[in-house]
Amino acid sequence: MDRATRLPDNKRRYVSIALLGAVLAGTQALGAWREGHALFINSSESLAHWAFFVESGQMPRKGEFAFFRAPQTALVSRHFGHAAPPFGKIVYGVAGDIVSRSHNIVAVNGKPVATLKPASRFGERLLPGPTGVIPDGCYFMATPHRDGLDSRYADIGFVCRRQIIGTGKAIL
């Protein structure tokens, strides 16, 4: 570089300080963004998608994908370990909706949403989940997959606000 195109030392210093400030601001903004967002990989067959962009702290609406912490029951621990990963399901029912059951069909507001199985793939007895009016701050979450472990079974039941991680958008 010849002398004519070189920046004077004081200008180079200001440009370096400005670049450092921009990098620090960008890193801080990315860190703040990361606190409220995550990428979840679905390792089960219960949902058709395997990757989700999740916005944490968002309460779900009917029809959305939602991610939550499952209760640590013996069945959940046997299938997913003592530190079960977050579950991802579809919100089929919200507070005030009515969950009913007729034989092995579970319905929300009279619309069939899931089918019950008598036993898990390991042969454990599966108890039916709650029916009736979904309480305030709770949701009925399920998947269309026949082997989904979700609100149709007692081991998951209604998913309530304190369990919710956030809502998701399928990306793959």
Secondary structure by P-SEA (a helix, b strand, c coil): ccccccccaaaaaaaaaaaaaaaaaaaaaaaaaaaabbbbbbcccccccccccccccccccccbbbbbbccccaaaaaaccccccbbbbbbcccccbbbbbcccccccccccccccccccccccbbbbcccccccccccccccccccccccccccccccccccccbbbbbcc
